[in-house]
Amino acid sequence: MNVVVLSPEQLQDIVEQALRAGLNAREQREVLTTEQCCTLLEITRKTLMRYVSEGLPCHSLSDREQRFLRGEVTAWIRSRSYGASNS
């Protein structure tokens, strides 16, 4: 049996990292309305709809109502930003 000895600071760091990871996972699954997505990205609805036509993941509830998963939105934006910086 192995025993690991941690200082109080090390233990606190491990706990904080675990909590952040849990919060991040929940945040990634957060469902956003069109308005919330626009606010998150600081763009207009017209620009958001252009992004959807360019491949931004979108979950349609009807012809006029969409939902977005925060994790999919942030991943899509990161992939575009990464691709633009390496062109």
N, CA, C and O of each residue as an XYZ file, in Angstrom:
348
protein
N       0.836     -1.172      0.000
C       0.000      0.000      0.000
C       0.890      1.247      0.000
O       1.836      1.345      0.782
N       0.574      2.199     -0.888
C       1.324      3.442     -0.969
C       0.609      4.530     -0.196
O      -0.620      4.591     -0.176
N       1.376      5.373      0.428
C       0.817      6.495      1.173
C       1.346      7.776      0.550
O       2.549      7.929      0.337
N       0.425      8.700      0.258
C       0.814      9.984     -0.300
C       0.618     11.040      0.770
O      -0.440     11.123      1.392
N       1.640     11.840      0.976
C       1.562     12.894      1.975
C       1.491     14.222      1.238
O       2.348     14.534      0.411
N       0.463     14.998      1.547
C       0.271     16.302      0.916
C       0.253     17.394      1.972
O      -0.199     17.193      3.099
N       0.745     18.528      1.584
C       0.622     19.683      2.469
C      -0.810     20.198      2.366
O      -1.504     19.868      1.404
N      -1.267     20.989      3.315
C      -2.616     21.566      3.208
C      -2.799     22.364      1.919
O      -3.884     22.350      1.337
N      -1.766     23.053      1.468
C      -1.849     23.837      0.237
C      -2.014     22.933     -0.985
O      -2.801     23.233     -1.884
N      -1.278     21.841     -1.013
C      -1.398     20.897     -2.123
C      -2.791     20.279     -2.174
O      -3.380     20.138     -3.246
N      -3.307     19.912     -1.006
C      -4.653     19.352     -0.941
C      -5.681     20.371     -1.409
O      -6.602     20.026     -2.150
N      -5.535     21.612     -0.987
C      -6.459     22.664     -1.406
C      -6.404     22.856     -2.919
O      -7.444     23.029     -3.553
N      -5.206     22.828     -3.507
C      -5.066     22.958     -4.955
C      -5.782     21.822     -5.686
O      -6.456     22.053     -6.690
N      -5.635     20.608     -5.186
C      -6.287     19.457     -5.816
C      -7.801     19.590     -5.748
O      -8.493     19.335     -6.734
N      -8.313     19.983     -4.603
C      -9.762     20.153     -4.445
C     -10.272     21.266     -5.358
O     -11.307     21.104     -6.005
N      -9.564     22.385     -5.420
C      -9.981     23.496     -6.282
C      -9.973     23.089     -7.754
O     -10.878     23.463     -8.499
N      -8.982     22.343     -8.174
C      -8.928     21.873     -9.563
C     -10.105     20.957     -9.872
O     -10.701     21.051    -10.945
N     -10.435     20.088     -8.952
C     -11.567     19.178     -9.153
C     -12.878     19.956     -9.239
O     -13.730     19.650    -10.073
N     -13.038     20.946     -8.390
C     -14.253     21.761     -8.423
C     -14.356     22.538     -9.731
O     -15.429     22.605    -10.332
N     -13.248     23.123    -10.173
C     -13.246     23.863    -11.436
C     -13.597     22.945    -12.595
O     -14.363     23.325    -13.481
N     -13.052     21.760    -12.596
C     -13.330     20.808    -13.672
C     -14.813     20.460    -13.697
O     -15.407     20.374    -14.772
N     -15.412     20.261    -12.543
C     -16.836     19.964    -12.471
C     -17.678     21.122    -12.945
O     -18.654     20.920    -13.666
N     -17.324     22.326    -12.557
C     -18.057     23.512    -12.997
C     -17.906     23.698    -14.497
O     -18.876     24.013    -15.186
N     -16.696     23.504    -15.006
C     -16.473     23.651    -16.443
C     -17.296     22.644    -17.236
O     -17.845     22.976    -18.286
N     -17.382     21.415    -16.736
C     -18.161     20.396    -17.440
C     -19.636     20.783    -17.483
O     -20.291     20.631    -18.514
N     -20.156     21.282    -16.370
C     -21.550     21.712    -16.342
C     -21.767     22.906    -17.258
O     -22.762     22.975    -17.980
N     -20.831     23.843    -17.223
C     -20.944     25.035    -18.062
C     -20.934     24.661    -19.538
O     -21.657     25.268    -20.328
N     -20.135     23.681    -19.923
C     -20.037     23.265    -21.318
C     -21.358     22.719    -21.842
O     -21.640     22.819    -23.036
N     -22.174     22.140    -20.956
C     -23.469     21.578    -21.353
C     -24.603     22.597    -21.250
O     -25.754     22.275    -21.546
N     -24.281     23.828    -20.831
C     -25.308     24.860    -20.674
C     -25.980     25.144    -22.018
O     -25.307     25.315    -23.035
N     -27.308     25.192    -22.010
C     -28.084     25.479    -23.213
C     -28.340     26.983    -23.274
O     -28.802     27.587    -22.306
N     -28.030     27.577    -24.429
C     -28.189     29.022    -24.619
C     -29.278     29.311    -25.638
O     -29.421     28.600    -26.632
N     -30.041     30.361    -25.378
C     -30.978     30.864    -26.387
C     -30.178     31.656    -27.413
O     -28.987     31.906    -27.231
N     -30.839     32.041    -28.477
C     -30.182     32.865    -29.499
C     -29.651     34.149    -28.877
O     -28.518     34.549    -29.146
N     -30.459     34.792    -28.051
C     -30.048     36.050    -27.422
C     -28.854     35.844    -26.498
O     -27.927     36.654    -26.496
N     -28.867     34.770    -25.715
C     -27.751     34.491    -24.819
C     -26.471     34.203    -25.597
O     -25.383     34.612    -25.190
N     -26.606     33.500    -26.711
C     -25.446     33.196    -27.545
C     -24.873     34.483    -28.139
O     -23.656     34.666    -28.178
N     -25.745     35.364    -28.594
C     -25.301     36.658    -29.130
C     -24.556     37.451    -28.059
O     -23.520     38.059    -28.329
N     -25.091     37.438    -26.854
C     -24.452     38.161    -25.746
C     -23.092     37.550    -25.430
O     -22.115     38.273    -25.239
N     -23.026     36.225    -25.376
C     -21.766     35.540    -25.090
C     -20.697     35.921    -26.101
O     -19.557     36.204    -25.732
N     -21.068     35.927    -27.387
C     -20.105     36.198    -28.454
C     -19.968     37.685    -28.779
O     -19.091     38.089    -29.542
N     -20.851     38.490    -28.185
C     -20.860     39.934    -28.437
C     -21.040     40.230    -29.919
O     -20.283     40.989    -30.524
N     -22.082     39.597    -30.490
C     -22.395     39.772    -31.908
C     -23.893     40.001    -32.069
O     -24.663     39.820    -31.126
N     -24.297     40.399    -33.266
C     -25.714     40.592    -33.559
C     -26.350     39.265    -33.948
O     -25.652     38.292    -34.236
N     -27.664     39.232    -33.955
C     -28.395     38.025    -34.377
C     -28.061     37.687    -35.832
O     -27.922     36.517    -36.188
N     -27.933     38.722    -36.669
C     -27.610     38.503    -38.078
C     -26.260     37.791    -38.218
O     -26.119     36.861    -39.012
N     -25.281     38.234    -37.445
C     -23.955     37.602    -37.482
C     -24.037     36.175    -36.960
O     -23.395     35.280    -37.509
N     -24.817     35.950    -35.906
C     -24.981     34.603    -35.367
C     -25.563     33.668    -36.426
O     -25.102     32.538    -36.587
N     -26.566     34.140    -37.137
C     -27.181     33.300    -38.172
C     -26.202     33.031    -39.322
O     -26.244     31.965    -39.937
N     -25.328     33.990    -39.607
C     -24.288     33.761    -40.616
C     -23.330     32.679    -40.120
O     -22.939     31.795    -40.881
N     -22.952     32.752    -38.833
C     -22.090     31.721    -38.254
C     -22.750     30.345    -38.348
O     -22.082     29.354    -38.640
N     -24.065     30.284    -38.100
C     -24.782     29.013    -38.209
C     -24.668     28.486    -39.636
O     -24.442     27.293    -39.841
N     -24.822     29.371    -40.626
C     -24.714     28.939    -42.021
C     -23.291     28.511    -42.370
O     -23.078     27.768    -43.328
N     -22.306     28.986    -41.580
C     -20.902     28.614    -41.788
C     -20.500     27.391    -40.968
O     -19.352     26.950    -41.028
N     -21.448     26.839    -40.198
C     -21.154     25.598    -39.485
C     -21.247     25.642    -37.972
O     -20.989     24.627    -37.324
N     -21.605     26.774    -37.380
C     -21.772     26.825    -35.927
C     -22.872     25.845    -35.524
O     -23.990     25.938    -36.030
N     -22.575     24.914    -34.627
C     -23.594     23.936    -34.218
C     -24.810     24.621    -33.602
O     -24.683     25.499    -32.748
N     -25.982     24.204    -34.051
C     -27.241     24.809    -33.643
C     -28.291     23.717    -33.542
O     -28.323     22.801    -34.364
N     -29.134     23.812    -32.554
C     -30.201     22.830    -32.357
C     -31.525     23.564    -32.529
O     -31.916     24.367    -31.683
N     -32.208     23.280    -33.633
C     -33.450     23.999    -33.952
C     -34.639     23.375    -33.244
O     -34.858     22.165    -33.294
N     -35.400     24.238    -32.582
C     -36.649     23.811    -31.962
C     -37.800     24.027    -32.929
O     -38.809     23.323    -32.887
N     -37.629     25.029    -33.814
C     -38.597     25.332    -34.867
C     -37.853     26.152    -35.915
O     -36.643     26.351    -35.808
N     -38.580     26.631    -36.935
C     -37.938     27.453    -37.962
C     -37.371     28.749    -37.389
O     -36.420     29.309    -37.934
N     -37.953     29.221    -36.294
C     -37.559     30.523    -35.759
C     -36.894     30.458    -34.390
O     -36.541     31.489    -33.818
N     -36.723     29.248    -33.867
C     -36.181     29.134    -32.512
C     -35.061     28.107    -32.463
O     -35.264     26.930    -32.761
N     -33.877     28.572    -32.084
C     -32.707     27.714    -32.001
C     -32.150     27.725    -30.577
O     -32.403     28.640    -29.793
N     -31.388     26.681    -30.274
C     -30.650     26.610    -29.018
C     -29.213     26.232    -29.355
O     -28.933     25.590    -30.367
N     -28.326     26.648    -28.479
C     -26.898     26.422    -28.666
C     -26.317     25.853    -27.383
O     -26.708     26.266    -26.291
N     -25.390     24.911    -27.500
C     -24.682     24.406    -26.337
C     -23.398     25.213    -26.186
O     -22.607     25.329    -27.122
N     -23.208     25.763    -25.001
C     -22.041     26.631    -24.765
C     -20.741     25.945    -25.176
O     -19.881     26.575    -25.792
N     -20.590     24.678    -24.847
C     -19.361     23.957    -25.190
C     -19.144     23.863    -26.691
O     -18.018     24.006    -27.167
N     -20.219     23.623    -27.442
C     -20.100     23.550    -28.899
C     -19.761     24.911    -29.487
O     -18.966     25.013    -30.421
N     -20.369     25.953    -28.934
C     -20.107     27.316    -29.421
C     -18.654     27.700    -29.172
O     -17.970     28.178    -30.078
N     -18.183     27.492    -27.950
C     -16.806     27.883    -27.640
C     -15.798     27.046    -28.430
O     -14.767     27.563    -28.860
N     -16.089     25.761    -28.623
C     -15.180     24.914    -29.420
C     -15.138     25.385    -30.871
O     -14.070     25.420    -31.481
N     -16.289     25.746    -31.424
C     -16.352     26.205    -32.817
C     -15.585     27.517    -32.980
O     -14.830     27.687    -33.937
N     -15.783     28.434    -32.047
C     -15.070     29.719    -32.107
C     -13.564     29.492    -31.986
O     -12.785     30.086    -32.732
N     -13.153     28.638    -31.052
C     -11.722     28.339    -30.898
C     -11.145     27.743    -32.169
O     -10.038     28.098    -32.573
N     -11.885     26.839    -32.804
C     -11.366     26.207    -34.021
C     -11.211     27.228    -35.142
O     -10.262     27.151    -35.922
N     -12.126     28.177    -35.230
C     -12.018     29.233    -36.245
C     -10.863     30.162    -35.929
O     -10.127     30.568    -36.828
N     -10.699     30.499    -34.668
C      -9.612     31.391    -34.265
C      -8.271     30.727    -34.524
O      -7.338     31.368    -35.007
N      -8.175     29.429    -34.201
C      -6.927     28.694    -34.409
C      -6.620     28.618    -35.901
O      -5.479     28.827    -36.313
N      -7.629     28.322    -36.706
C      -7.413     28.221    -38.144
C      -7.014     29.551    -38.762
O      -6.201     29.584    -39.686
N      -7.576     30.655    -38.262
C      -7.267     31.982    -38.802
C      -5.832     32.371    -38.470
O      -5.163     33.017    -39.276
N      -5.351     31.981    -37.280
C      -4.003     32.374    -36.896
C      -2.938     31.540    -37.599
O      -1.775     31.937    -37.662
N      -3.337     30.377    -38.131
C      -2.369     29.509    -38.808
C      -2.528     29.527    -40.325
O      -1.977     28.660    -41.002
N      -3.262     30.484    -40.873
C      -3.457     30.513    -42.331
C      -2.294     31.187    -43.023
O      -2.287     31.301    -44.249
